[in-house]
Amino acid sequence: MIEKAVSSYKENGLSHLVAKGPRYLLNQMLSMLVSLPIIDHIFFWYSTRDLEGRMKEEQNLSDILDTTGTYFDPQGEYRGAGAYKSLQPIQTREEISEMAERAKSNQPSTVIEIGSAKGGTAYIWSRYLDTAETILCLDMNFNGREKLFDYFASYSGKQIFCLEGNSHADRTKNRVEEILSGEQIDFLYIDGDHSYQGVKSDFEMYKPLMSNEGIIGMHDVENQNTGVPEFWSELEQEYDCEKIPQEGESGVTGLVKINES
């Protein structure tokens, strides 16, 4: 903190340091406080108590989405704290609801998602996909939230693995294959790197691990600010593809049916 203060003084002068210094110092102190194990333990305890109450009340998919909230909806009814503050997914309610229904109808045993964000989609798969036994979550940084994933998955009778790192790395794929132990993926949800090469790499790397009747969900297939639409147009030429919902500039997931004999 002292080094940053000296640097700020040299770059911006004393008046800037005096104006910004107290706020910066307070933010740094709060960050240090929150990172203390005892504080994190309290936040986790509080968050799981709130979440357990919600899970006991959930009867259907609508209830589950009420717990998490969705992208354009108000915050969900779950109220966590610290690193566990929210489970809000980045999909619209219509989009993720339809995707969950399609996934459920396919009766998946093994689920993998690439890009977990706050944990909203992992929560939905854990709570709604009754046949799912194993869920693998791949993300660049879980920010210490893995134990919340473990908590709601275990409560739902699922085994969950949070793999932190680049989904395109060979060591990540090797770890996935190690966990699968010969089992195949029934449902793959891709919502990580949104560049053309990124989404293409995720598809090509994990598609060979899919079961013959598996399905792949791919977020943002109409978001022109990403490289996903370009790759999606290529997939439409080769696979049985469908958009959920049918239109919209954002909040559209592409569904790919493998159907290989």
N, C-alpha and C positions, 0 to 999 in steps of 0.2 A: 504493500500500500504506500509506503514511504517513497519508493522509487517512482511510482506513478504520479505521486503528488509533486515530486521534484521535476519530473518530465513535463507535467502540466504547467508548472510555474515557468519553466524555461521557454515553452512553446507559446503560452497564452498570457503570461504576466500574472502579477499578484492579484489584480482585481478579479480575474476569472477564477483563480484558485479560491479566493475568499467566497465568491458567489456560489461556486459549484462544490467546493470542498466538503461542507457539512453533509450535503445530500449524498455525495459519493461515499463518504465515511460511513454514514448510516446504512446505506445499501450493502456495503462490504461487511459490516458487522452482522446484519441480518442474514446474509448469505452464509457467513461462518457459523452463525447460530443454528440455522436450518440444517446445515451439514453435520451437526453433531449427532452421533448415533442415538443418544437418548431422545433427542427431539424427533428424529426420523421414526423411532419406535412408537412414540406417542401419536404421531401423524398416521402411521400405519394402523395402529390399534383403533383410532377414531374412525378411519376410513373403512376398515373392514366391518366394524360394528354397523355403520350406516349401510354398507353394501349388503350385508347379511339380511338386514331388515327388508331391503328392497327385493332380494332374491326370494325370500320367503313369500312375498306377495305376488310375484310374477306367475301368471297363468298362461300367457300366450306371447306371441311375437310382439304385439302392440305394447304389452307391459314391459317387455325387455327394452324396446326402443324408448319407452318413457323413462326408463332408468338411465340410459346413456345420453338421451337427446340425440339429435342429428345435426348436420352442418347448418342448415338454414332455420332450424328450430331453436327455441330457447334452450338454455342449459337443461340437461336432464334432471330427474329428481334425485339422482345420486349426488351426495355432497361429501366429497373427500377433502383431504388437507395435504399441504406440502406437495411432494412429488406425485401424490395420488389424488390430486384435486379433482380431476375430470376423467371421464371415460368417453367423451364425445367423439364419435367417428367423423370423418371428413366427407362422408357421402350424404346425399339427401335421403329423407325418410322413404320416399317412394322407391328410389334406386336400391338402397340396401335391403329394404323389406322384400322386394321382388327377388333380389339375388339370394337372400336367405331361403326363401321359399323354393327356388329352383335347386339350390344346393341340398336342401332337406329331402326333396323328392327323389334325388339321386342316391340317397341313403349312403353317404360317405362314411368310411371307417377312418381314413387318414386325411387330414386337412393340412395344407400349408398356405400361409399368407406371407407375402413379401411386402414389407412396409406395414408396421403395426401402429405407428404414431402413438396416441394416448392409450391404445388398447381397446378401443370401442368395437372394432370388428372381431377381434379375438374373443371379446366378451360375448358377442352375439353368436359366434360359432359355438362357443362353449355352452351357452345356455339353450340354444335352439336346435342344434343338430344332434338329435337324440342318438343316432347310430355312431356318431364320431367317438372314437376311442383315443386317438392321438392327434394333437395339434402342434404344429411347428410354426413358430413365429420368427421371421428373419427381419432384422432391422439394424441400421448403422449404429444406433444408440438408444438404449432403453431408459437411460437416465435414472437407473436404479429402481425402476418400477417392476422388475421381474417378479418380485415376491407377491405383488398384487395379482399378476397374471396367474401365478401358482395358486393363489388363494381362491379366485373365482372358478378356475378350471377344476381344482380338486373338489370344491363344493359341488360342482356339477358332474362329478364322476369322470372327469377327463384327465388324461396325462398331457402336460404341455411342456414344450421345450422352447426357450427363448435363446436364439442364436444371434449374438451381436457381431456385426461385421458386414463386409461387402458381399451381397448375394451373388455377385459375379465371380468371386474368388474360388479357386479350386478347393481350398481348404474348407470353405463353407459348404460346398456341394458334397465334399467327402464326409463332412460331419453329418449332413442330412442323410446320406446313404447309410452311414453307420447307425444312425438312430432308426431308420426304416428297417434295417436288417432283412432286406429282401421284399418287404411289403411295398405296395405301390400307392401312389397318390391318387385319391378319388376326387378331390376338389382342391384346385390351386387358385388362389386369389392374388393377382399381381397389382400392387399399388405402391411400388417403390420408386426407383429411378425413372423419371418420366421422359428422358431423352429417347430419341429413336433407337440409338444403339443400346441404351440401358434396358428398355422394355423388350427389345428383340433378344438381347442376351439372356434375360430372365426366362423368356418363353423357350428359347432353344436349349437352355441349360437344364431346365426342370421338366419340360414336356416329355422327354424320354423316360422319365420316372413315373409317368401317369399310367393308370389302369386303362384298359381298352375302352371302357364306358365312362371314363372320367370327364369332368368339365373344368373349364378354366374361365375365371372371371378376370376382367381387365378394366381398371378404372380409367376414366377420362378419355374415352375413345373419340370424343368430339371436341375436346378442349384444344383449340388451335394454338394455344400458347405453349403446347408441349409437342413432343415428337411422337406421342401415342397414336394420333389419327393416321399418320403416314404408315406406321407398321400395321395398324388395324386394317387398312385398305388392302394390304398384301395378304393378310390372313383371310379376308373375305373371298379371295380368289382360290383358296385352297381348302378351307374348312367350312363346316356348317356353323355360321355365325349369326348372332342376334344381338340387338341393342336393347338395354333395359335402363330407363324406359325408351320408347321409340324415338324420341326427339328431345333436343335441349342442347344448348351450347356447353353447359357444364353439368356435372352430376349425371353422367351417362356411363354405365358399365357395359362393356362388351362381353358376351357369353360365347365361348368357343366349345363346341362339342367334338370330342376326339373321335368317337365311333370307329375305332380301328379293330379289325378282326385278326 
